[in-house]
């Protein structure tokens, strides 16, 4: 993750709001004389298998609590990863338990808003897996609450941290593509069968899959000004482990058009009905999941934007495209909570920005509204751009 000093950060932002946010980090570290950030993980399902080890890898973080409504999962993860942590069966018990500084929310997505609010009300910083809330209004209320309490709130994904994102951003900002025109993002597979929350109201392919491409494209091309979209349910029923056949209530197929201004239009497609032999496996994936076109060149990201295999830059009439940034450079998709947690103690600002996460949430909500009404939806939110 690229980090900047306090002086550079304040100079770049030159705003009282940004200074206040950084001040909250300094105040926390000073008042608590903290050398380590105490972290509680809520949601000990499959995603925690990536998050817990990464949090443990940081010398600046202690995982002190594990929580899951299926209590045996919290106990199992404590044993699996030899975590010196207390275990709890629900958030109320967690908040009354051993003290901690930041909660990492890894539960079913429909619960994120409610749980994040409880943590903020209790005076805890929050890192939330995507999405940070179920609606833009709920997310905006969470951010307002965090600011009122001088707390920090962040939302996944962490795609802006990858060296591939930085390379693409630099190419665009240096004008290597010329005048930008269009971009495309795609991510899909045949759908998870281990839990029904993906298909229930508040789930869907956009907050699970499309969120990555939306974050990448708005991060590279700028905030969305308006949205047009079409969504559908291709498979009305799904077979879920331990539950059997369930009704699909959220979109499992979505196509989103994003107006970034200055004539730039991007398109995102995501779904749970896309055959791909790689599925979630990114190692050998050669799909051009992100493509950006200008009148002097184009960029094609190989693999997924959350775990990439390099970026092709094609800007010559005579020479073949060149593959850059083939290595991850230490970046991992699950690093977000660790990196922002470290930023609290190191008094730095991470590239991951809550206003960006909130904007992405509004894009998804606008896409559903556009599909339902057949109209173009104007956006309300924005974020600091460009992301350097």
Protein Blocks (a to p, Z undefined) as FASTA:
>chain_A
ZZddfklmmmmnopaklmmmmmmmmmmmmmnopabdcdddehjafklmmmmmmmmmpmkb
ccfbdcdfblmlmmmmmmmnopacdddfbfklmmmmccdfbdcdfbdfklmmmmmmmmmm
nopacdddddfbfbfklmmmmmmmmmmnopacddddfklmpmklmmmmmmmmnopnopaf
bdcdddddebiakbfklmmghiajklmmmmmmmmmmmmmnopcfbdcdddddfblbdcde
hklpaddfbdcbdcddddebjhiacdddddfkbccfklmalklpcbdfbccddfkbccdd
ehjfklcgbjcddfbfkbccddehkbgnlpafklmmmmmmmmmmnopacfbdfklmmmmm
mmmmmmmmmmmnopacddfbdcddddZZ
